[in-house]
Amino acid sequence: MARLTPVAVWALVRELREATGDRDAIVVAGASTLAEALRRELGRGARPGAVREGSLAGAAGLVYVVASAVTEDDETLLEAHRRGVPIVAVVTDPGFDARIPHVLATDIVRVPAGSGFPVDEIARVLARKLGEAGTTVAARVPAVRRPVCEELIASFSRTNALLGAAVFVRGADLPVLTLNQLRMTLRIGLAHGVEIERERLPEIVAVIGSALGLRKLARRVLPRAPISALALKAAIAYGGTRAIGEAAMRYFEAVATDRPPATRQELRSSA
């Protein structure tokens, strides 16, 4: 049966590096003056070209600023979703209530009258749209880094809660939950522009130890009643994964202090 070892951890590190996508930029378009202002705010501390205007080539996401009625040119650009580019619309006119083509209501951020851009809210909505694909963007754009990591933690925690019952079946020792926790931890590191080198493997293996400890605890305390057992399994898997993710985020935030956001080539560098 598969076991998690430093060799297996390193294989996963290399897999994630090789899977790093070519889409690592955020395109901000729409109302020209307002879009330019939002590009500056989202692009604070970002790598050159990571938050830009222009072509959607290499774009991980599109943030579109709407200040008035949507034109035919707007609609053409908003068809980005057909190219697999998620869209977040930012509406600056409080009185605007028309439908925005190709954009779900949940992906619209409204700017309150007389206020600046709600950059944190825009980043959260964008992170939710990007999912795991936001890892590379977060490494280059500090404004979306924490929202992307929080989305990763929430997503992996939910997944492990669903998988918890299957993994904790008596006699089963499949490291599914631990692999997910490890993948989450590595993605959080990459999102902070931190390369996972062989020297860091002991720290990553410590994450595995925490996960295995939670699994052993669960096996001791699980009640025999099937319904309550399932609820407890899910709760332990969810809570344990979230705790590991939040600890990883704090750790990599500290490690990444004074480091510039990584380039795509730096993320892909191999040992």
N, C-alpha and C positions, 0 to 999 in steps of 0.2 A: 504494500500500500504506500502511496506517495507520502513522503515526509518533507517537512520544511527544514532546509539546511542552509548555511551560508552560500553554498553553490547554487541552490534553487533561488535564493534571494537575488544573487547577482544576475542570474538568468532573467529574472523579472525586470531588474534594473535595465538591462540591455534591451529587453523587449520594448519597454516604455520609451527608451531613447529612440529606438528605430521607428517607433510608431508616431513620433512627434510629427505633426502635420505641417504642410507648407502654408496653411492659412493662419497667420499670426498677427494680423493687423485689424484695426477697427476703422471703418470708413464713416466719417460724419459728413452728411450732405443735407440738402434742403435749403431753407431760407438762408441766403448767402452770409449776411452779416452775423446772424444768430448762430449759424453752423460754425463759422470761424471762431466765435467766442466759446462755443462748447468744445471745439477741438482743443483750444488752449487749456481749458479746465480739465478735460479728460486726459490730456497729454502731459500734465505736469510730471516731470521726472521720468517720462517714458523714453524708450529708445527712439532715435530718429526714424520716422516713417511708420511707427507703430500705431499712431492715431493720425489719420490723414484724410484728404479728400481725393476725388478722382475715381479711377477704375476700381471695380470690385475684384479684380484679379488679386489673389492672395489674401482676400478679406475673410476674416472669421465671422464678422458681424457688421451690420449696417445700422447706424443710428441716424434717423431721419428727422430733421426739425421741420415742423409744420407750423406756419404762421398765418396762413390764409387758405383759401380754397385750393384743393389738390388739382394740379394741371395735368395735361397729358404727358408732359415730360416727367413729372413726378411719378406718374403711374408706371412709366417705362422703367424707371430706376427701382421702384418698389416691387417690381417683378423679380427682384433678387432672390426671393424664396425659391424660385424655380431652378436656381443654380445652387441651391443648398445653403444659401447665406441667410441666417436668421435676421429678422428686422425688429428693432425697437423704435417706435415713433415717439417724439417729444413734441407735445402741442403747447405752444406759447400763448395762443389766443384763448382766454377763458370762455369766450362765447362760441368757440368752434365745437360743433356737435355732429358734424357730418361723418360718415363712415370713411375710414382711411383704407384704400384698397390693399388687400393682401396682408393686413395687420390685424391681429386679434385684439379685442378690447383689453385683454389682460396684459398685452404688450405695449400699451400706450401709457406714457408718463405725462401728466399734465403739470404745467408750471403755474403755480399760484400767481395771481395778479400782483405786480409790484415786487416780485422776488427774483432772485437769481436762479440759475439752473439747480435743481435738486440732484447733484452729481451722485450722491450715495444711492439714491433711489434708482437712478438710471443705471448705475453699475450693478445693482442687485437684479434688476429685470434682465439686463444683458447677461449676467452670470447664469441666471436660470435658463435662458435660451441657449447658451453655449454648452452647458453641461461639462463633461470631461474634456471636450474640445477647447474649453477656455483655459486649460493649463498653460499652453504655449503663449496665449495672449497675456495671461496674468504675469508671466515671467518678464514681459516687456512693458507692461502698462500697470504701474503701481496702483492707480485709481480703482482697478477692478480686482486686484489681488485678493484682498480679504473676502469680498463677496463671492469670488470663484471658489475659494477654499471653504467657505461656509456652505456653499451649494454642494461641493464634493462631500463634505461631512454629512450633510442631511441626506443626500442621495444614497451613499454607501450605508448609512445607518438604517434607512428604510429597507434597503435590499437585504441587509443581514437580518433584520427583524423577520422578514418573510422566510428567509432561509433557515432561521434559527431552529425551528422545530425539526427539520430534516437532518440538520447537522448533529443535533443533540440526541438523536435516537440512540438508545442503548446499544453498545457494541460498534457503533459507527465511529470512525476516527478520521473522516475526510476533512482536510484543512480548508474547507470552502470559506468559512468565515474569516479565518486567519489570512488567507490569500487576499480577500477583499480588503481587510484592514491594512495589509501590507501595500496593496496597490494604491489605496487611498493615501497612505503615509508618503509613498514615493511621489505621487502626483502633487501633494502639498509641497514637498521639497522642490520639485521642478517648477511649480508655480511661483516660488520665491527666488528662482534663478540659481538654486543651490544644486550643484552637481553631487550626485551620490557616488563617492569614491569607495574603493575597497576598505579604506581606513575607517569609513563610517559604518561598515557592516555590523560591528558589535552593537551600535546604537539601534540599528534596524532590527537585529535579532532580539533586542530587548523588547521591542514592540510585539514580536512573535510570542515571547515569554509571557507578556501581559495577557495576550489573547488566550493562550493555552491555560493560564491560570483561571481566567473567567470561565472557560469551558469546564474545567474540573470542578469549580465551585458550583456551576449549574447542575452538574451530575449529582452532587451531594445533596443539594437542597430541593431538587424538583419533586413536587408532590406526585402521587400516583394517579390522581384524578386527571383524565385526559384534557378537559377544557382548561382547568387552571394551570396544568402543566404547559400547555401551548402558550398561554398568556405569559407565563413566567419565562419560558424560553425566549419568546420574542422580546420581552422587556430587557433581559440580560444581554441578548445579542445587540439590541438597539443601543442601550445605555453604554455597554462596553465599547462599541464601535465609536460612538460619539465622544466618549471620554478620551480614547486614543487619538481621534482626529483633532480634538481641541488641544491636547497636549502637544501633538505634532505641529500644529499651527503656531503655538507659542514658541516652541523650540526653533522652528525655521525662521520665524520673525526675528528672533534674537541672533541667529547665525547669519541672516541676510543683512543685518544692520551694516550700513556703510558700503554695501555691495551694490554695484549698478545692476539694473535688470539685465537678464541674460539675453544673448542673441540666440537665434535658432541653431546656429552652428555650435555654440557652446553647449546647448542642451543635448545635442546629438553626439558630442565627443565621446569616444569610447576609451576604456582603460587600455 
